[in-house]
Amino acid sequence: MGNKARVVIVGGGFGGLWAAKALANKAVDVTLVDRKNHHVFQPLLYQVATAVLSPGEIATPIRRILHYAKNIEVILGEVTGFDTDRKTVRLDNGAELTFDYLIVAAGARHAYFGHDEWEVSAPGLKTIEDAVEIRRRVLLAFELAERQAYLRGKTEDLNFVVVGGGPTGVELAGAIADIARQAMAKDFKAIDTRKARVTLFEGSDRVLGTFAKELSESAKSQLEDLGVEVRLDSFVSDVKPGKVKVGDEWIDCDVVVWATGVAASPIGRQLGVETDKAGRIFVQPDLTIPGHANIFVIGDMASIKQESGEPVPGVSPAAMQMGTATAKNILADIDGRERNIFRYVDKGTMATIGRSKAIAQVFGLKLKGWIAWMFWLFLHIFFLIGFRNRFIVLAEWFWAYLTRERSARLITGDADELRNALTFISGPEAAKVLDEVSPKKANARVST
Ligand SMILES: Cc1cc2nc3c(=O)[nH]c(=O)nc-3n(C[C@H](O)[C@H](O)[C@H](O)COP(=O)(O)OP(=O)(O)OC[C@H]3O[C@@H](n4cnc5c(N)ncnc54)[C@H](O)[C@@H]3O)c2cc1C
């Protein structure tokens, strides 16, 4: 690859991909490593989890996105560590990549307050696999309730729990309530899906706590309009299959989704520098780590303050801006120019709640309801990668808006997988539902 500077980028999310784009066809040799072959547009993951969109509509192969960049090789692999002195990156198969510059952009996941064992019963939403698993659990809950009602005449109302009132929790709770009250209602005969309870538990005194107070309050009432029960100051302190503990109370539920807490990628600790409690690395103003001017940490893995003293938030615009700024600084080094320090430009924030329901803080304006929703819609289409995806997603949304249908209502997996899933979701007793034969309708044996 000649004598050009070698840049290794770990992660093809918003930070890594934007760094790669800014280095495309420049005088550097770039290797981008990701453990997935695709870049995910995470802001729309909840729509895969709630059957509005299919995975391929919000994820694109990284190799495809960067196909035009002759100087960039994309490698599928899990990074397991670094040797900062020897300037190498270690992959899971023991192979090593050498670098002159390293950009670490491996993102973050939800944290379970030291109880990672809760994850099997209360999955978080971060990857396409997570979204498909949540979709499976939500759809399965309706199917099993219908089956119980039809075979045994038992009709208990469904109970969905979402833990965490940040943007992901709010989006999920709103979308599940919408499915139950609209998309499912006309297709199920033995149960009334509109009676399903959707409860959102938030440990603090308001949802969407990073927004202005009046917008948080509006978000709460917009959620309630959709039928979501919002419980504030309600900290979930334990999770078991089929139930969560809030205060002293155990609450039974059919599906739990976890949408709180942040844990930066554990590979950050391998760099051997100081991190905050969430594992985010304290970076210098040019996003490098202390003592290593050639190693940058960006996106959700980086901990850095804005000029106002507020931390740079863990959102996609911040990761994209960091990626571009880092690439520019590497090119500045190569050209013998001075580096710039990173300055986050806050263009506003928004959160969607459901059909025609959203809040937004943009250009100093506070918007609620339909107008905020339109802003959210067009901005997400604008940033979604690929013309085909934009076109299809817009068409899906238009169809869903007109008909209230969900086009991706697929439960994937065979009977054994479903049995395992049920054991984690609701306990071993629940899995027995799959083997039951109707006492009322002997001929109605349902094959598993
Ligand atoms: C459900 C959800 C909804 C969101 N909604 C919004 C929103 O509406 N607006 C907004 O601005 N932000 C939103 N965010 C936040 C935003 O997506 C993140 O801030 C952004 O993705 C951070 O970019 P990143 O590059 O740091 O990490 P990511 O985009 O997470 O990318 C990390 C990449 O690193 C790869 N990786 C991880 N570990 C390894 C390893 N060991 N080896 C190799 N590769 C690895 C991953 O596969 C991934 O491709 C949302 C996040 C989630 C999870």
The ligand as an ORCA input file, in Angstrom:
! r2SCAN-3c Opt
* xyz 0 1
  C     -32.480      2.834     19.460
  C     -31.657      4.072     19.277
  C     -32.260      5.235     18.819
  C     -31.522      6.378     18.625
  N     -32.157      7.501     18.167
  C     -31.433      8.609     17.902
  C     -32.058      9.756     17.326
  O     -33.269      9.763     17.090
  N     -31.285     10.835     17.068
  C     -29.945     10.843     17.326
  O     -29.270     11.828     17.031
  N     -29.332      9.786     17.889
  C     -30.037      8.667     18.180
  N     -29.428      7.584     18.745
  C     -28.005      7.684     19.128
  C     -27.088      7.505     17.947
  O     -27.501      6.400     17.166
  C     -25.665      7.315     18.464
  O     -25.312      8.477     19.187
  C     -24.686      7.104     17.331
  O     -25.000      5.913     16.638
  C     -23.250      7.013     17.867
  O     -22.384      6.763     16.798
  P     -21.071      5.914     17.047
  O     -20.335      5.919     15.743
  O     -20.358      6.393     18.244
  O     -21.555      4.444     17.380
  P     -22.500      3.462     16.557
  O     -23.269      4.195     15.535
  O     -23.208      2.671     17.574
  O     -21.478      2.529     15.777
  C     -20.607      1.660     16.416
  C     -20.121      0.633     15.395
  O     -19.044     -0.089     15.968
  C     -19.193     -1.466     15.703
  N     -18.505     -2.180     16.775
  C     -18.792     -2.170     18.083
  N     -17.891     -2.902     18.768
  C     -17.017     -3.397     17.854
  C     -15.879     -4.228     17.947
  N     -15.443     -4.695     19.116
  N     -15.227     -4.563     16.807
  C     -15.675     -4.090     15.595
  N     -16.745     -3.287     15.465
  C     -17.403     -2.933     16.585
  C     -20.703     -1.671     15.696
  O     -21.057     -2.835     14.966
  C     -21.192     -0.392     15.044
  O     -21.290     -0.507     13.640
  C     -30.140      6.400     18.937
  C     -29.524      5.239     19.408
  C     -30.280      4.083     19.568
  C     -29.617      2.830     20.067
*
